Amino acid sequence: QVTLVESGGGLVQPGGSLRLSCVASGITFGAYTMMWYRQAPGKLRELITSITSVGDSNYADSVKGRFTVSRDDAKNTTYLQMNSLKPEDTAVYFCIANNEKFGYDYWGQGTQVTVSS
């Protein structure tokens, strides 16, 4: 059984930081690109960052320079370091594992991030 479990969300003031973690089980972690999406109320789901099995990363313009994605294959874990948070970063954040050879995805259940004073 494949599971992706996100953690680290919560309430933070504008300008603050959070680090999200996503632990995967049931997959060969090194065969997957890891991605983070977010969905704010009333908005479409947004791909914000990805990191391939060899460590190449990409970022949406909305988070570039503020968020950093990383992975630790020994721990089957991907991280999202979020700095300089803004109220518009408020959303549910989802971790996704995308199989690089066959293209299918596994999704986590999401973790809520709220940026508010």
HUPE-V545651 format. One line per field, one symbol per residue. ss: DSSP state (a for helix, b for strand, c for the rest). phi: phi as a letter, one per 40 degrees, with the letter a starting at -180 (. if undefined). psi: psi as a letter, one per 20 degrees, with the letter a starting at -180 (. if undefined). A space follows every 10 residues. Layout:
# HUPE-V545651
ss=???
phi=???
psi=???
This chain:
# HUPE-V545651
ss=ccbbbbbccb bbcccccbbb bbbbbcccaa abbbbbbbbc cccccbbbbb bcccccbbbc ccccccbbbb bbaaacbbbb bbccccaaac bbbbbbbbbc ccccbbbccc bbbbbcc
phi=.cbbbcahci bacdgcbabc bbbbbgbcdc cbcbbbbabc dgbccbcbaa accbgcbbbc dcbdgbbbba abccbfbbbb cbbfcbdccc acbbbbbbcc cbgcbbbccg bcbbbac
psi=ppqpoqrira pqqpiaqqoq qopqqjrnhi jpppqprqoq pjrqppphqq prhjjpqqqq hhipihqpqr qnhhjlqqqo porlqqhiip rppqppooph giiqqqqriq ppppoq.
